[in-house]
Amino acid sequence: MDLINNLADFRKKAGYNQADLGKLVGVSRQTISLIERGDYNPSVTVALTIAKVLGVDINEIFRLEETDEKE
């Protein structure tokens, strides 16, 4: 399963750049960038904090998606 997110959309709608959101969440701008690109899965604490700061349900930002695993 892959963790899919649309963090960038919600961040932009809220009027934050990556650095601003990072400060509010307590992580670096680089971490926000990595999450948005799907190169880093945030901890539960960070994901919940992001949702709280943006004022949306965590399920609106993050979702698990099935992957086709070929053997």
N, CA, C, O and CB atoms as a CASP TS submission, in Angstrom:
PFRMAT TS
TARGET T0000
AUTHOR 0000-0000-0000
METHOD Language model
MODEL 1
PARENT N/A
ATOM      1  N   MET     1       0.835  -1.183   0.000  1.00  0.00           N
ATOM      2  CA  MET     1       0.000   0.000   0.000  1.00  0.00           C
ATOM      3  C   MET     1       0.881   1.247   0.000  1.00  0.00           C
ATOM      4  O   MET     1       1.945   1.279   0.618  1.00  0.00           O
ATOM      5  CB  MET     1      -0.951  -0.002   1.214  1.00  0.00           C
ATOM      6  N   ASP     2       0.423   2.237  -0.687  1.00  0.00           N
ATOM      7  CA  ASP     2       1.140   3.504  -0.746  1.00  0.00           C
ATOM      8  C   ASP     2       0.317   4.584  -0.051  1.00  0.00           C
ATOM      9  O   ASP     2      -0.912   4.598  -0.127  1.00  0.00           O
ATOM     10  CB  ASP     2       1.444   3.903  -2.214  1.00  0.00           C
ATOM     11  N   LEU     3       1.018   5.480   0.621  1.00  0.00           N
ATOM     12  CA  LEU     3       0.352   6.631   1.227  1.00  0.00           C
ATOM     13  C   LEU     3       0.330   7.745   0.189  1.00  0.00           C
ATOM     14  O   LEU     3       1.376   8.231  -0.242  1.00  0.00           O
ATOM     15  CB  LEU     3       1.076   7.094   2.548  1.00  0.00           C
ATOM     16  N   ILE     4      -0.870   8.140  -0.205  1.00  0.00           N
ATOM     17  CA  ILE     4      -1.074   9.188  -1.197  1.00  0.00           C
ATOM     18  C   ILE     4      -1.545  10.437  -0.461  1.00  0.00           C
ATOM     19  O   ILE     4      -2.298  10.343   0.509  1.00  0.00           O
ATOM     20  CB  ILE     4      -2.108   8.749  -2.298  1.00  0.00           C
ATOM     21  N   ASN     5      -1.105  11.598  -0.917  1.00  0.00           N
ATOM     22  CA  ASN     5      -1.565  12.822  -0.256  1.00  0.00           C
ATOM     23  C   ASN     5      -1.806  13.930  -1.264  1.00  0.00           C
ATOM     24  O   ASN     5      -1.259  13.932  -2.367  1.00  0.00           O
ATOM     25  CB  ASN     5      -0.550  13.281   0.790  1.00  0.00           C
ATOM     26  N   ASN     6      -2.633  14.860  -0.855  1.00  0.00           N
ATOM     27  CA  ASN     6      -2.837  16.077  -1.642  1.00  0.00           C
ATOM     28  C   ASN     6      -2.558  17.283  -0.743  1.00  0.00           C
ATOM     29  O   ASN     6      -3.289  18.273  -0.736  1.00  0.00           O
ATOM     30  CB  ASN     6      -4.295  16.137  -2.233  1.00  0.00           C
ATOM     31  N   LEU     7      -1.477  17.152   0.007  1.00  0.00           N
ATOM     32  CA  LEU     7      -1.061  18.186   0.937  1.00  0.00           C
ATOM     33  C   LEU     7      -0.817  19.519   0.245  1.00  0.00           C
ATOM     34  O   LEU     7      -1.213  20.564   0.761  1.00  0.00           O
ATOM     35  CB  LEU     7       0.183  17.752   1.664  1.00  0.00           C
ATOM     36  N   ALA     8      -0.177  19.496  -0.905  1.00  0.00           N
ATOM     37  CA  ALA     8       0.142  20.752  -1.595  1.00  0.00           C
ATOM     38  C   ALA     8      -1.122  21.556  -1.892  1.00  0.00           C
ATOM     39  O   ALA     8      -1.135  22.777  -1.739  1.00  0.00           O
ATOM     40  CB  ALA     8       0.901  20.468  -2.901  1.00  0.00           C
ATOM     41  N   ASP     9      -2.178  20.874  -2.314  1.00  0.00           N
ATOM     42  CA  ASP     9      -3.434  21.574  -2.611  1.00  0.00           C
ATOM     43  C   ASP     9      -3.999  22.248  -1.367  1.00  0.00           C
ATOM     44  O   ASP     9      -4.367  23.422  -1.407  1.00  0.00           O
ATOM     45  CB  ASP     9      -4.465  20.599  -3.190  1.00  0.00           C
ATOM     46  N   PHE    10      -4.069  21.507  -0.263  1.00  0.00           N
ATOM     47  CA  PHE    10      -4.610  22.065   0.971  1.00  0.00           C
ATOM     48  C   PHE    10      -3.716  23.174   1.525  1.00  0.00           C
ATOM     49  O   PHE    10      -4.212  24.168   2.054  1.00  0.00           O
ATOM     50  CB  PHE    10      -4.784  20.965   2.013  1.00  0.00           C
ATOM     51  N   ARG    11      -2.394  23.000   1.403  1.00  0.00           N
ATOM     52  CA  ARG    11      -1.461  24.019   1.872  1.00  0.00           C
ATOM     53  C   ARG    11      -1.659  25.322   1.107  1.00  0.00           C
ATOM     54  O   ARG    11      -1.715  26.400   1.698  1.00  0.00           O
ATOM     55  CB  ARG    11      -0.013  23.531   1.726  1.00  0.00           C
ATOM     56  N   LYS    12      -1.764  25.211  -0.209  1.00  0.00           N
ATOM     57  CA  LYS    12      -1.943  26.403  -1.044  1.00  0.00           C
ATOM     58  C   LYS    12      -3.288  27.079  -0.772  1.00  0.00           C
ATOM     59  O   LYS    12      -3.363  28.306  -0.710  1.00  0.00           O
ATOM     60  CB  LYS    12      -1.836  26.032  -2.529  1.00  0.00           C
ATOM     61  N   LYS    13      -4.349  26.284  -0.610  1.00  0.00           N
ATOM     62  CA  LYS    13      -5.667  26.839  -0.293  1.00  0.00           C
ATOM     63  C   LYS    13      -5.644  27.613   1.020  1.00  0.00           C
ATOM     64  O   LYS    13      -6.346  28.612   1.174  1.00  0.00           O
ATOM     65  CB  LYS    13      -6.710  25.724  -0.220  1.00  0.00           C
ATOM     66  N   ALA    14      -4.830  27.144   1.964  1.00  0.00           N
ATOM     67  CA  ALA    14      -4.724  27.810   3.259  1.00  0.00           C
ATOM     68  C   ALA    14      -3.818  29.031   3.206  1.00  0.00           C
ATOM     69  O   ALA    14      -3.766  29.806   4.161  1.00  0.00           O
ATOM     70  CB  ALA    14      -4.211  26.840   4.301  1.00  0.00           C
ATOM     71  N   GLY    15      -3.099  29.213   2.092  1.00  0.00           N
ATOM     72  CA  GLY    15      -2.244  30.378   1.923  1.00  0.00           C
ATOM     73  C   GLY    15      -0.865  30.262   2.532  1.00  0.00           C
ATOM     74  O   GLY    15      -0.212  31.272   2.797  1.00  0.00           O
ATOM     75  N   TYR    16      -0.416  29.037   2.758  1.00  0.00           N
ATOM     76  CA  TYR    16       0.913  28.819   3.333  1.00  0.00           C
ATOM     77  C   TYR    16       1.908  28.389   2.268  1.00  0.00           C
ATOM     78  O   TYR    16       1.558  27.674   1.329  1.00  0.00           O
ATOM     79  CB  TYR    16       0.850  27.769   4.444  1.00  0.00           C
ATOM     80  N   ASN    17       3.160  28.834   2.422  1.00  0.00           N
ATOM     81  CA  ASN    17       4.216  28.224   1.628  1.00  0.00           C
ATOM     82  C   ASN    17       4.772  27.061   2.454  1.00  0.00           C
ATOM     83  O   ASN    17       4.364  26.867   3.600  1.00  0.00           O
ATOM     84  CB  ASN    17       5.348  29.271   1.247  1.00  0.00           C
ATOM     85  N   GLN    18       5.682  26.302   1.891  1.00  0.00           N
ATOM     86  CA  GLN    18       6.202  25.127   2.587  1.00  0.00           C
ATOM     87  C   GLN    18       6.912  25.498   3.887  1.00  0.00           C
ATOM     88  O   GLN    18       6.789  24.790   4.886  1.00  0.00           O
ATOM     89  CB  GLN    18       7.154  24.365   1.680  1.00  0.00           C
ATOM     90  N   ALA    19       7.641  26.585   3.878  1.00  0.00           N
ATOM     91  CA  ALA    19       8.372  27.010   5.078  1.00  0.00           C
ATOM     92  C   ALA    19       7.411  27.408   6.192  1.00  0.00           C
ATOM     93  O   ALA    19       7.620  27.054   7.353  1.00  0.00           O
ATOM     94  CB  ALA    19       9.310  28.184   4.750  1.00  0.00           C
ATOM     95  N   ASP    20       6.353  28.146   5.840  1.00  0.00           N
ATOM     96  CA  ASP    20       5.368  28.556   6.846  1.00  0.00           C
ATOM     97  C   ASP    20       4.695  27.349   7.481  1.00  0.00           C
ATOM     98  O   ASP    20       4.580  27.264   8.704  1.00  0.00           O
ATOM     99  CB  ASP    20       4.311  29.472   6.220  1.00  0.00           C
ATOM    100  N   LEU    21       4.254  26.418   6.646  1.00  0.00           N
ATOM    101  CA  LEU    21       3.589  25.230   7.180  1.00  0.00           C
ATOM    102  C   LEU    21       4.551  24.414   8.028  1.00  0.00           C
ATOM    103  O   LEU    21       4.174  23.902   9.082  1.00  0.00           O
ATOM    104  CB  LEU    21       3.025  24.369   6.044  1.00  0.00           C
ATOM    105  N   GLY    22       5.779  24.292   7.576  1.00  0.00           N
ATOM    106  CA  GLY    22       6.776  23.562   8.355  1.00  0.00           C
ATOM    107  C   GLY    22       6.948  24.145   9.749  1.00  0.00           C
ATOM    108  O   GLY    22       7.006  23.402  10.729  1.00  0.00           O
ATOM    109  N   LYS    23       7.031  25.463   9.845  1.00  0.00           N
ATOM    110  CA  LYS    23       7.180  26.114  11.151  1.00  0.00           C
ATOM    111  C   LYS    23       5.985  25.828  12.050  1.00  0.00           C
ATOM    112  O   LYS    23       6.148  25.532  13.233  1.00  0.00           O
ATOM    113  CB  LYS    23       7.353  27.625  10.979  1.00  0.00           C
ATOM    114  N   LEU    24       4.785  25.918  11.487  1.00  0.00           N
ATOM    115  CA  LEU    24       3.577  25.675  12.275  1.00  0.00           C
ATOM    116  C   LEU    24       3.467  24.225  12.743  1.00  0.00           C
ATOM    117  O   LEU    24       2.933  23.946  13.817  1.00  0.00           O
ATOM    118  CB  LEU    24       2.352  26.042  11.465  1.00  0.00           C
ATOM    119  N   VAL    25       3.974  23.318  11.933  1.00  0.00           N
ATOM    120  CA  VAL    25       3.895  21.890  12.247  1.00  0.00           C
ATOM    121  C   VAL    25       5.075  21.444  13.114  1.00  0.00           C
ATOM    122  O   VAL    25       4.979  20.458  13.845  1.00  0.00           O
ATOM    123  CB  VAL    25       3.852  21.064  10.954  1.00  0.00           C
ATOM    124  N   GLY    26       6.186  22.177  13.027  1.00  0.00           N
ATOM    125  CA  GLY    26       7.378  21.811  13.792  1.00  0.00           C
ATOM    126  C   GLY    26       8.343  20.932  13.022  1.00  0.00           C
ATOM    127  O   GLY    26       9.106  20.163  13.605  1.00  0.00           O
ATOM    128  N   VAL    27       8.299  21.058  11.688  1.00  0.00           N
ATOM    129  CA  VAL    27       9.236  20.329  10.835  1.00  0.00           C
ATOM    130  C   VAL    27       9.847  21.329   9.850  1.00  0.00           C
ATOM    131  O   VAL    27       9.435  22.487   9.792  1.00  0.00           O
ATOM    132  CB  VAL    27       8.523  19.142  10.077  1.00  0.00           C
ATOM    133  N   SER    28      10.820  20.874   9.091  1.00  0.00           N
ATOM    134  CA  SER    28      11.480  21.762   8.131  1.00  0.00           C
ATOM    135  C   SER    28      10.672  21.902   6.842  1.00  0.00           C
ATOM    136  O   SER    28       9.768  21.114   6.564  1.00  0.00           O
ATOM    137  CB  SER    28      12.879  21.243   7.812  1.00  0.00           C
ATOM    138  N   ARG    29      11.019  22.922   6.068  1.00  0.00           N
ATOM    139  CA  ARG    29      10.436  23.099   4.746  1.00  0.00           C
ATOM    140  C   ARG    29      10.720  21.885   3.880  1.00  0.00           C
ATOM    141  O   ARG    29       9.875  21.453   3.096  1.00  0.00           O
ATOM    142  CB  ARG    29      10.977  24.371   4.079  1.00  0.00           C
ATOM    143  N   GLN    30      11.919  21.339   4.029  1.00  0.00           N
ATOM    144  CA  GLN    30      12.316  20.180   3.253  1.00  0.00           C
ATOM    145  C   GLN    30      11.425  18.978   3.558  1.00  0.00           C
ATOM    146  O   GLN    30      11.089  18.208   2.658  1.00  0.00           O
ATOM    147  CB  GLN    30      13.773  19.839   3.528  1.00  0.00           C
ATOM    148  N   THR    31      11.042  18.816   4.823  1.00  0.00           N
ATOM    149  CA  THR    31      10.160  17.708   5.196  1.00  0.00           C
ATOM    150  C   THR    31       8.800  17.862   4.539  1.00  0.00           C
ATOM    151  O   THR    31       8.238  16.892   4.030  1.00  0.00           O
ATOM    152  CB  THR    31      10.003  17.628   6.720  1.00  0.00           C
ATOM    153  N   ILE    32       8.267  19.083   4.549  1.00  0.00           N
ATOM    154  CA  ILE    32       6.981  19.327   3.879  1.00  0.00           C
ATOM    155  C   ILE    32       7.105  19.004   2.394  1.00  0.00           C
ATOM    156  O   ILE    32       6.208  18.387   1.820  1.00  0.00           O
ATOM    157  CB  ILE    32       6.521  20.802   4.077  1.00  0.00           C
ATOM    158  N   SER    33       8.199  19.412   1.772  1.00  0.00           N
ATOM    159  CA  SER    33       8.431  19.127   0.360  1.00  0.00           C
ATOM    160  C   SER    33       8.485  17.623   0.102  1.00  0.00           C
ATOM    161  O   SER    33       7.871  17.133  -0.846  1.00  0.00           O
ATOM    162  CB  SER    33       9.728  19.787  -0.107  1.00  0.00           C
ATOM    163  N   LEU    34       9.205  16.904   0.928  1.00  0.00           N
ATOM    164  CA  LEU    34       9.317  15.444   0.770  1.00  0.00           C
ATOM    165  C   LEU    34       7.961  14.767   0.922  1.00  0.00           C
ATOM    166  O   LEU    34       7.645  13.843   0.172  1.00  0.00           O
ATOM    167  CB  LEU    34      10.304  14.866   1.795  1.00  0.00           C
ATOM    168  N   ILE    35       7.163  15.214   1.877  1.00  0.00           N
ATOM    169  CA  ILE    35       5.824  14.648   2.068  1.00  0.00           C
ATOM    170  C   ILE    35       4.972  14.907   0.838  1.00  0.00           C
ATOM    171  O   ILE    35       4.312  13.998   0.335  1.00  0.00           O
ATOM    172  CB  ILE    35       5.147  15.241   3.324  1.00  0.00           C
ATOM    173  N   GLU    36       4.983  16.142   0.352  1.00  0.00           N
ATOM    174  CA  GLU    36       4.172  16.500  -0.819  1.00  0.00           C
ATOM    175  C   GLU    36       4.551  15.675  -2.044  1.00  0.00           C
ATOM    176  O   GLU    36       3.682  15.295  -2.828  1.00  0.00           O
ATOM    177  CB  GLU    36       4.326  17.986  -1.132  1.00  0.00           C
ATOM    178  N   ARG    37       5.832  15.397  -2.213  1.00  0.00           N
ATOM    179  CA  ARG    37       6.298  14.610  -3.367  1.00  0.00           C
ATOM    180  C   ARG    37       6.060  13.112  -3.186  1.00  0.00           C
ATOM    181  O   ARG    37       6.196  12.341  -4.136  1.00  0.00           O
ATOM    182  CB  ARG    37       7.781  14.862  -3.605  1.00  0.00           C
ATOM    183  N   GLY    38       5.708  12.702  -1.976  1.00  0.00           N
ATOM    184  CA  GLY    38       5.507  11.286  -1.706  1.00  0.00           C
ATOM    185  C   GLY    38       6.795  10.536  -1.435  1.00  0.00           C
ATOM    186  O   GLY    38       6.821   9.306  -1.465  1.00  0.00           O
ATOM    187  N   ASP    39       7.875  11.279  -1.168  1.00  0.00           N
ATOM    188  CA  ASP    39       9.164  10.653  -0.891  1.00  0.00           C
ATOM    189  C   ASP    39       9.370  10.368   0.592  1.00  0.00           C
ATOM    190  O   ASP    39      10.367   9.751   0.969  1.00  0.00           O
ATOM    191  CB  ASP    39      10.279  11.532  -1.397  1.00  0.00           C
ATOM    192  N   TYR    40       8.443  10.809   1.433  1.00  0.00           N
ATOM    193  CA  TYR    40       8.555  10.614   2.879  1.00  0.00           C
ATOM    194  C   TYR    40       7.149  10.495   3.456  1.00  0.00           C
ATOM    195  O   TYR    40       6.282  11.324   3.180  1.00  0.00           O
ATOM    196  CB  TYR    40       9.345  11.790   3.556  1.00  0.00           C
ATOM    197  N   ASN    41       6.934   9.461   4.256  1.00  0.00           N
ATOM    198  CA  ASN    41       5.664   9.293   4.952  1.00  0.00           C
ATOM    199  C   ASN    41       5.793   9.873   6.354  1.00  0.00           C
ATOM    200  O   ASN    41       6.654   9.449   7.126  1.00  0.00           O
ATOM    201  CB  ASN    41       5.245   7.794   5.006  1.00  0.00           C
ATOM    202  N   PRO    42       4.943  10.839   6.685  1.00  0.00           N
ATOM    203  CA  PRO    42       5.053  11.473   7.999  1.00  0.00           C
ATOM    204  C   PRO    42       4.610  10.529   9.113  1.00  0.00           C
ATOM    205  O   PRO    42       3.851   9.586   8.888  1.00  0.00           O
ATOM    206  CB  PRO    42       4.219  12.756   8.040  1.00  0.00           C
ATOM    207  N   SER    43       5.097  10.804  10.307  1.00  0.00           N
ATOM    208  CA  SER    43       4.615  10.059  11.472  1.00  0.00           C
ATOM    209  C   SER    43       3.151  10.412  11.684  1.00  0.00           C
ATOM    210  O   SER    43       2.651  11.394  11.133  1.00  0.00           O
ATOM    211  CB  SER    43       5.464  10.380  12.754  1.00  0.00           C
ATOM    212  N   VAL    44       2.476   9.612  12.478  1.00  0.00           N
ATOM    213  CA  VAL    44       1.069   9.886  12.784  1.00  0.00           C
ATOM    214  C   VAL    44       0.941  11.255  13.434  1.00  0.00           C
ATOM    215  O   VAL    44       0.020  12.010  13.119  1.00  0.00           O
ATOM    216  CB  VAL    44       0.481   8.792  13.710  1.00  0.00           C
ATOM    217  N   THR    45       1.858  11.580  14.338  1.00  0.00           N
ATOM    218  CA  THR    45       1.827  12.868  15.031  1.00  0.00           C
ATOM    219  C   THR    45       1.948  14.026  14.044  1.00  0.00           C
ATOM    220  O   THR    45       1.199  14.999  14.134  1.00  0.00           O
ATOM    221  CB  THR    45       2.952  12.942  16.070  1.00  0.00           C
ATOM    222  N   VAL    46       2.879  13.929  13.109  1.00  0.00           N
ATOM    223  CA  VAL    46       3.068  14.998  12.121  1.00  0.00           C
ATOM    224  C   VAL    46       1.849  15.091  11.211  1.00  0.00           C
ATOM    225  O   VAL    46       1.385  16.195  10.922  1.00  0.00           O
ATOM    226  CB  VAL    46       4.348  14.753  11.283  1.00  0.00           C
ATOM    227  N   ALA    47       1.323  13.964  10.755  1.00  0.00           N
ATOM    228  CA  ALA    47       0.149  13.981   9.880  1.00  0.00           C
ATOM    229  C   ALA    47      -1.057  14.607  10.585  1.00  0.00           C
ATOM    230  O   ALA    47      -1.784  15.403   9.991  1.00  0.00           O
ATOM    231  CB  ALA    47      -0.193  12.555   9.417  1.00  0.00           C
ATOM    232  N   LEU    48      -1.264  14.247  11.848  1.00  0.00           N
ATOM    233  CA  LEU    48      -2.376  14.828  12.608  1.00  0.00           C
ATOM    234  C   LEU    48      -2.177  16.323  12.830  1.00  0.00           C
ATOM    235  O   LEU    48      -3.135  17.093  12.771  1.00  0.00           O
ATOM    236  CB  LEU    48      -2.527  14.118  13.956  1.00  0.00           C
ATOM    237  N   THR    49      -0.948  16.731  13.082  1.00  0.00           N
ATOM    238  CA  THR    49      -0.660  18.152  13.288  1.00  0.00           C
ATOM    239  C   THR    49      -0.895  18.938  12.003  1.00  0.00           C
ATOM    240  O   THR    49      -1.456  20.033  12.039  1.00  0.00           O
ATOM    241  CB  THR    49       0.789  18.346  13.773  1.00  0.00           C
ATOM    242  N   ILE    50      -0.473  18.390  10.878  1.00  0.00           N
ATOM    243  CA  ILE    50      -0.714  19.046   9.584  1.00  0.00           C
ATOM    244  C   ILE    50      -2.213  19.247   9.385  1.00  0.00           C
ATOM    245  O   ILE    50      -2.652  20.340   9.027  1.00  0.00           O
ATOM    246  CB  ILE    50      -0.116  18.208   8.412  1.00  0.00           C
ATOM    247  N   ALA    51      -2.994  18.200   9.614  1.00  0.00           N
ATOM    248  CA  ALA    51      -4.449  18.300   9.432  1.00  0.00           C
ATOM    249  C   ALA    51      -5.046  19.344  10.364  1.00  0.00           C
ATOM    250  O   ALA    51      -5.922  20.110   9.965  1.00  0.00           O
ATOM    251  CB  ALA    51      -5.119  16.938   9.674  1.00  0.00           C
ATOM    252  N   LYS    52      -4.577  19.374  11.597  1.00  0.00           N
ATOM    253  CA  LYS    52      -5.094  20.348  12.568  1.00  0.00           C
ATOM    254  C   LYS    52      -4.762  21.777  12.135  1.00  0.00           C
ATOM    255  O   LYS    52      -5.627  22.652  12.159  1.00  0.00           O
ATOM    256  CB  LYS    52      -4.514  20.071  13.972  1.00  0.00           C
ATOM    257  N   VAL    53      -3.520  22.008  11.745  1.00  0.00           N
ATOM    258  CA  VAL    53      -3.094  23.346  11.312  1.00  0.00           C
ATOM    259  C   VAL    53      -3.899  23.803  10.098  1.00  0.00           C
ATOM    260  O   VAL    53      -4.272  24.972   9.999  1.00  0.00           O
ATOM    261  CB  VAL    53      -1.585  23.356  10.982  1.00  0.00           C
ATOM    262  N   LEU    54      -4.166  22.876   9.174  1.00  0.00           N
ATOM    263  CA  LEU    54      -4.903  23.226   7.962  1.00  0.00           C
ATOM    264  C   LEU    54      -6.417  23.228   8.177  1.00  0.00           C
ATOM    265  O   LEU    54      -7.172  23.670   7.311  1.00  0.00           O
ATOM    266  CB  LEU    54      -4.549  22.261   6.850  1.00  0.00           C
ATOM    267  N   GLY    55      -6.854  22.732   9.334  1.00  0.00           N
ATOM    268  CA  GLY    55      -8.276  22.755   9.660  1.00  0.00           C
ATOM    269  C   GLY    55      -9.125  21.782   8.871  1.00  0.00           C
ATOM    270  O   GLY    55     -10.297  22.043   8.597  1.00  0.00           O
ATOM    271  N   VAL    56      -8.527  20.654   8.505  1.00  0.00           N
ATOM    272  CA  VAL    56      -9.263  19.633   7.759  1.00  0.00           C
ATOM    273  C   VAL    56      -9.063  18.269   8.410  1.00  0.00           C
ATOM    274  O   VAL    56      -8.141  18.079   9.204  1.00  0.00           O
ATOM    275  CB  VAL    56      -8.809  19.597   6.281  1.00  0.00           C
ATOM    276  N   ASP    57      -9.923  17.333   8.072  1.00  0.00           N
ATOM    277  CA  ASP    57      -9.790  15.961   8.556  1.00  0.00           C
ATOM    278  C   ASP    57      -8.577  15.314   7.904  1.00  0.00           C
ATOM    279  O   ASP    57      -8.305  15.530   6.722  1.00  0.00           O
ATOM    280  CB  ASP    57     -11.075  15.138   8.264  1.00  0.00           C
ATOM    281  N   ILE    58      -7.865  14.534   8.670  1.00  0.00           N
ATOM    282  CA  ILE    58      -6.649  13.885   8.160  1.00  0.00           C
ATOM    283  C   ILE    58      -6.929  13.052   6.911  1.00  0.00           C
ATOM    284  O   ILE    58      -6.084  12.954   6.021  1.00  0.00           O
ATOM    285  CB  ILE    58      -6.032  12.999   9.240  1.00  0.00           C
ATOM    286  N   ASN    59      -8.131  12.448   6.851  1.00  0.00           N
ATOM    287  CA  ASN    59      -8.485  11.619   5.692  1.00  0.00           C
ATOM    288  C   ASN    59      -8.678  12.423   4.416  1.00  0.00           C
ATOM    289  O   ASN    59      -8.678  11.855   3.324  1.00  0.00           O
ATOM    290  CB  ASN    59      -9.740  10.847   5.981  1.00  0.00           C
ATOM    291  N   GLU    60      -8.840  13.725   4.534  1.00  0.00           N
ATOM    292  CA  GLU    60      -8.937  14.559   3.342  1.00  0.00           C
ATOM    293  C   GLU    60      -7.568  14.795   2.718  1.00  0.00           C
ATOM    294  O   GLU    60      -7.463  15.043   1.517  1.00  0.00           O
ATOM    295  CB  GLU    60      -9.594  15.891   3.680  1.00  0.00           C
ATOM    296  N   ILE    61      -6.523  14.719   3.530  1.00  0.00           N
ATOM    297  CA  ILE    61      -5.161  14.978   3.054  1.00  0.00           C
ATOM    298  C   ILE    61      -4.438  13.689   2.686  1.00  0.00           C
ATOM    299  O   ILE    61      -3.788  13.609   1.644  1.00  0.00           O
ATOM    300  CB  ILE    61      -4.366  15.731   4.114  1.00  0.00           C
ATOM    301  N   PHE    62      -4.555  12.681   3.546  1.00  0.00           N
ATOM    302  CA  PHE    62      -3.809  11.433   3.372  1.00  0.00           C
ATOM    303  C   PHE    62      -4.754  10.257   3.165  1.00  0.00           C
ATOM    304  O   PHE    62      -5.807  10.173   3.798  1.00  0.00           O
ATOM    305  CB  PHE    62      -2.904  11.173   4.584  1.00  0.00           C
ATOM    306  N   ARG    63      -4.360   9.338   2.257  1.00  0.00           N
ATOM    307  CA  ARG    63      -5.130   8.109   2.076  1.00  0.00           C
ATOM    308  C   ARG    63      -4.185   6.979   1.649  1.00  0.00           C
ATOM    309  O   ARG    63      -3.152   7.207   1.021  1.00  0.00           O
ATOM    310  CB  ARG    63      -6.266   8.313   1.020  1.00  0.00           C
ATOM    311  N   LEU    64      -4.569   5.778   2.007  1.00  0.00           N
ATOM    312  CA  LEU    64      -3.820   4.601   1.586  1.00  0.00           C
ATOM    313  C   LEU    64      -4.391   4.108   0.264  1.00  0.00           C
ATOM    314  O   LEU    64      -5.608   4.068   0.083  1.00  0.00           O
ATOM    315  CB  LEU    64      -3.872   3.482   2.669  1.00  0.00           C
ATOM    316  N   GLU    65      -3.524   3.740  -0.642  1.00  0.00           N
ATOM    317  CA  GLU    65      -3.954   3.249  -1.948  1.00  0.00           C
ATOM    318  C   GLU    65      -3.302   1.908  -2.208  1.00  0.00           C
ATOM    319  O   GLU    65      -2.102   1.729  -1.997  1.00  0.00           O
ATOM    320  CB  GLU    65      -3.606   4.255  -3.072  1.00  0.00           C
ATOM    321  N   GLU    66      -4.107   0.975  -2.667  1.00  0.00           N
ATOM    322  CA  GLU    66      -3.599  -0.358  -3.002  1.00  0.00           C
ATOM    323  C   GLU    66      -2.609  -0.254  -4.160  1.00  0.00           C
ATOM    324  O   GLU    66      -2.779   0.557  -5.070  1.00  0.00           O
ATOM    325  CB  GLU    66      -4.766  -1.321  -3.365  1.00  0.00           C
ATOM    326  N   THR    67      -1.589  -1.078  -4.109  1.00  0.00           N
ATOM    327  CA  THR    67      -0.636  -1.122  -5.218  1.00  0.00           C
ATOM    328  C   THR    67      -0.694  -2.505  -5.851  1.00  0.00           C
ATOM    329  O   THR    67      -0.951  -3.499  -5.171  1.00  0.00           O
ATOM    330  CB  THR    67       0.815  -0.788  -4.736  1.00  0.00           C
ATOM    331  N   ASP    68      -0.461  -2.561  -7.122  1.00  0.00           N
ATOM    332  CA  ASP    68      -0.406  -3.848  -7.818  1.00  0.00           C
ATOM    333  C   ASP    68       0.991  -4.413  -7.642  1.00  0.00           C
ATOM    334  O   ASP    68       1.961  -3.912  -8.211  1.00  0.00           O
ATOM    335  CB  ASP    68      -0.770  -3.701  -9.339  1.00  0.00           C
ATOM    336  N   GLU    69       1.072  -5.462  -6.846  1.00  0.00           N
ATOM    337  CA  GLU    69       2.363  -6.092  -6.610  1.00  0.00           C
ATOM    338  C   GLU    69       2.506  -7.256  -7.577  1.00  0.00           C
ATOM    339  O   GLU    69       1.698  -8.184  -7.567  1.00  0.00           O
ATOM    340  CB  GLU    69       2.505  -6.567  -5.130  1.00  0.00           C
ATOM    341  N   LYS    70       3.532  -7.203  -8.407  1.00  0.00           N
ATOM    342  CA  LYS    70       3.766  -8.289  -9.365  1.00  0.00           C
ATOM    343  C   LYS    70       4.880  -9.170  -8.845  1.00  0.00           C
ATOM    344  O   LYS    70       5.915  -8.690  -8.382  1.00  0.00           O
ATOM    345  CB  LYS    70       4.118  -7.737 -10.774  1.00  0.00           C
ATOM    346  N   GLU    71       4.650 -10.450  -8.928  1.00  0.00           N
ATOM    347  CA  GLU    71       5.658 -11.396  -8.429  1.00  0.00           C
ATOM    348  C   GLU    71       6.536 -11.869  -9.548  1.00  0.00           C
ATOM    349  O   GLU    71       7.444 -12.670  -9.325  1.00  0.00           O
ATOM    350  CB  GLU    71       5.003 -12.590  -7.745  1.00  0.00           C
TER
END
